[in-house]
Amino acid sequence: MSSLSTNQSTPSRFSRLWNSNMGYSFRRNPVAIVSFAVFLVITIASILAPVLAPFDPYDPAQIDIMNSEYPPVWIDGSDSQFVFGTDDQGRDLWSTILYGTRLSLLIGLCAVALQAFLGISIGLVAGYVGGRLDSLLMRFADIQLSFSTLMVAIIFLAVTQAMFGSETFNQYAIYFLIAVIGVAEWPQYARTVRATVLAEKKKEYIDSARVLGFGPMRIMVRHILPNSLSPIFVISTVQVANAIISEASLSFLGLGMPPSQPSLGSLISSGFDYIFSGSWWITAIPGVVLVVLVLVINLLGDWMRDVLNPKLYKG
């Protein structure tokens, strides 16, 4: 009976999170609730694209060029099977948006994961070791920050496309995009983690860990890194939005995803030539989806920054 009562009295992890300060702030913030709901709907819809999409934009057998530039169903001259109309290739725009959003989210999340891995690793080493290694790594980060992400990406992707050819580049475009966006933004994480390490490594619990014989790797990962998680979460939300925008910008410039693998950026680019000829929906609808996706991610990042800021009173 005692073990049963103990299990019943122990709250679940979700219950502890829901009743925490973050859960309380979330329930009292309608902007955060709406943003999270919209982001959740977009994410689930993109993940379930093969189920929700009536057509497969990757299957040439399901694409008919004769169906190109059909308007959305609320405009005269539309076809009822194409809710958002079709693009210049005859692909169903609703289906391509679902698949394109999934691709944009995948690139954004993977690029941020690469940024976090590089930045956290470099920041931990620079802050904990210090000395010349710290100066060298931080000067390298300063050099990296002096260049625009888009400028670095444009140069790298243009050289890569010229070296490997368009066919090979289009085949591995997603990996090139993840690599260049991830490598270009690691200093954001490195500087934040380094600042935390410099503040934490002089505290008594770190001295106690050294006395107990713990190695530098264990101290950095098990003791110092957990104190950096709050700013890392805040940076990650902003960086996901930035990575999605970077991918869309590069695809719009013709250095990202090819038209055969639609992302939100490549969809906007493919319809840009038709926006003044009357087929505005090819660019406008994917553009609205991109703006809404980036907006709700940034709003969630702003809310998370406020709720995790220790300088604000959490009454």
Salt bridges, closest charged atoms under 4 A:
ASP87 OD2 - ARG91 NE 2.80
ASP134 OD1 - ARG194 NE 2.72
ASP142 OD2 - ARG139 NE 3.05
ASP142 OD1 - ARG191 NH2 1.95
GLU200 OE2 - LYS203 NZ 3.10
ASP207 OD1 - ARG210 NH1 2.95
ASP302 OD1 - ARG305 NH1 3.77
ASP306 OD1 - ARG305 NE 3.59
